[in-house]
Amino acid sequence: MSEAYDVIVVGAGVVGAALSTSLGRAGRRVLVLERDMSEPDRIVGELLQPGGVRAMQLLGLADALEGIDAVQTVGYQIFLSPEENVRIQYPHIAELPSRYGRSEPLGPDMHYEGRSFHHGQFIMSLRARMLAQKNVTAIEAAVTSLVHDAHDQRVLGVRTNTASYYAPITIVADGIFSKFRKEYGGAYQPKVWSHFVGIELPPDAVLTPKHGHVILNQKAAKMTAQNQQVGPALVYQIGPDVTRLLVDVPGPVLPSASNGALQRYLSSVVVPCLPSKIGSALAQELEKGTRLRTMPNSFLPPSMQGMRQQQFGLIVVGDAMNMRHPLTGGGMTVAFWDCVYLTHILGTGAWSPLDAYDDSFPVPASARDLSNWTEVQSMLRAWHWKRKKLASVINILAMSLYSLFGVPNDHLTILRTGCFRYFERGGDCVRGPISLLAGLAPDPLLLVYHFFSVAVYSVLLMFRGDLFVPIGAASKGLAKPQRPSFLQWPVLCVRAIMVMTYACFVIFPVIYTETSSKMAFFGFRAYPTPILKPLWPFFASSAIVYYCVSKMQYAGVRSETYAKDPKNPYLKQIAKEQSHH
Ligand SMILES: Cc1cc2nc3c(=O)[nH]c(=O)nc-3n(C[C@H](O)[C@H](O)[C@H](O)COP(=O)(O)OP(=O)(O)OC[C@H]3O[C@@H](n4cnc5c(N)ncnc54)[C@H](O)[C@@H]3O)c2cc1C
């Protein structure tokens, strides 16, 4: 038995390794228990957004990105179809309002940059800093259970197969398959939305170096794979010699790789949807029998920590507490910012990552005593709300973009295409969304603004004829833009209402999970949300608008100008009505 520590950290992954190092630097005696200290070989956590790089700079860990053959990423290239793409780039420092914070940009010309790398090398680099940090002790051992006070249930420490360790605070950072989440994590359990299948491609498979590629397969899939669902694919360099391809396979169940079903799905359904260079690189790897690796993509809303009796003395962080779809590569950015805030509130006060950055998060001296749980608890409450600005932007963006990009549906097709056209406009239509995605603009209102701007722009494009597709045509792959006539406006109004309604369905449930402590989701997701109630004014006004537009159309088609027009589709009906009179 040992009581020589202030904090015990379970897991030395992304969060565990970074947090132990920064807590050690902030004067705490830290014990880290990691079940496997060898280099991990996984397809997670390979692209770090500039916002995550900024957090690493504040933690004093930016040098962990050096010496691991990390590749700079300067932005994204979005493919609407194999032929149509648009580039969106991380902002220049002067383009970001200073209220979003400042840090050292990594790129030339003061541009923010991200980094992509081999996950294993990155973790080993973080662990090397952790092992070199004064005050930090690391032991290779799997934690099997938590030790509770028999009297008040407070967590006192952890057990491994060979020993028990004690400290005033235990931090659980045991990742996506957390052993402790169910009992201690919070109100929610993760829900698997899809899987990523990962494969390594040769370096020349990347079409634009230093850019993450997001390939929206839906349009191509409609042409080639009628009844098969195809999710988006991601392509990015993870080293000078390797390109990573991640293919999203929608739904909670993955075809089996052992009986060849997954390989068949990839070669017959996914390969034809990809830009030809990437598609043929994938086909070649499949032919060679290259190993496929898979991971579930889950959604787990965040929970306030340390509030229930059995959580006293315990903080659950990282993927064990909060997950979002990895489409936007935001998990590590959220994780490193959690490390920044937790070091700020749990350190001795001698040093804080926020020292020269943000003075709006004061920690009272009484909260520096980690055994004073009431004080620590109030700081955890403050952390829960402080982290929201950035974490909720990344969570909402990831989940809503995945719905937009991954779910086959006519109305979402309009939104998806509208989103692509919005990016094509450039300027603020790119700067805003990319700053949100990069984790550089922790501003939920900015996110809501751009999301609904996309929805309104999509509707506008529809009325202009740039996006108008007959109902059902998109799902048949027949969508051809055509200028709608005045007579089609009522149908367009219905469609516009549906598009706006779907936009609400996509974003409001995730917003709700971020703002409510006990939430639920609308029907088609696992958590039913009270969405219809708050939306009743929207539905009522939609009905009124539709009624008025129908009346206008009725009057319009019977007006002197149009009543006898041979193009008027109501000509026969009007003639019939007139003959009755
Ligand atoms: C497919 C996929 C791709 C992703 N891609 C990206 C990306 O490109 N960019 C990005 O920012 N995020 C990405 N993410 C998210 C990111 O990987 C996670 O948010 C991040 O790794 C979470 O860190 P963590 O410390 O919570 O968990 P981990 O990094 O998984 O660390 C958990 C650690 O705990 C250890 N452990 C587990 N149980 C025990 C135990 N009982 N005792 C002791 N040790 C234990 C494990 O060995 C491990 O070392 C991706 C996620 C997925 C699923």
The ligand as a Gaussian input file, in Angstrom:
#p B3LYP/6-31G(d) Opt

LIG

0 1
 C      -11.601000       5.215000     -35.707000
 C      -11.221000       6.417000     -34.921000
 C      -10.405000       7.376000     -35.495000
 C      -10.058000       8.511000     -34.771000
 N       -9.295000       9.462000     -35.364000
 C       -9.010000      10.604000     -34.709000
 C       -8.237000      11.618000     -35.317000
 O       -7.772000      11.484000     -36.455000
 N       -8.006000      12.764000     -34.620000
 C       -8.476000      12.947000     -33.352000
 O       -8.260000      14.007000     -32.763000
 N       -9.185000      11.975000     -32.730000
 C       -9.459000      10.814000     -33.370000
 N      -10.163000       9.834000     -32.736000
 C      -10.513000      10.001000     -31.321000
 C       -9.269000       9.788000     -30.440000
 O       -8.593000       8.631000     -30.834000
 C       -9.672000       9.690000     -28.986000
 O      -10.495000      10.792000     -28.652000
 C       -8.484000       9.665000     -28.054000
 O       -7.613000       8.606000     -28.367000
 C       -8.984000       9.494000     -26.613000
 O       -7.897000       9.362000     -25.739000
 P       -8.040000       8.542000     -24.370000
 O       -6.819000       8.844000     -23.611000
 O       -9.368000       8.798000     -23.763000
 O       -8.048000       7.014000     -24.813000
 P       -6.836000       6.165000     -25.401000
 O       -5.931000       7.007000     -26.178000
 O       -7.483000       5.009000     -26.065000
 O       -6.052000       5.659000     -24.102000
 C       -6.591000       4.727000     -23.181000
 C       -5.410000       4.041000     -22.484000
 O       -5.889000       3.378000     -21.327000
 C       -5.230000       2.122000     -21.254000
 N       -6.086000       1.249000     -20.429000
 C       -7.317000       0.788000     -20.750000
 N       -7.815000       0.064000     -19.729000
 C       -6.867000       0.083000     -18.754000
 C       -6.809000      -0.491000     -17.451000
 N       -7.806000      -1.221000     -16.955000
 N       -5.701000      -0.279000     -16.715000
 C       -4.670000       0.456000     -17.197000
 N       -4.671000       1.011000     -18.428000
 C       -5.761000       0.826000     -19.183000
 C       -5.096000       1.682000     -22.703000
 O       -4.084000       0.705000     -22.845000
 C       -4.744000       3.009000     -23.373000
 O       -3.354000       3.215000     -23.388000
 C      -10.522000       8.681000     -33.437000
 C      -11.344000       7.711000     -32.860000
 C      -11.696000       6.600000     -33.591000
 C      -12.596000       5.572000     -32.961000

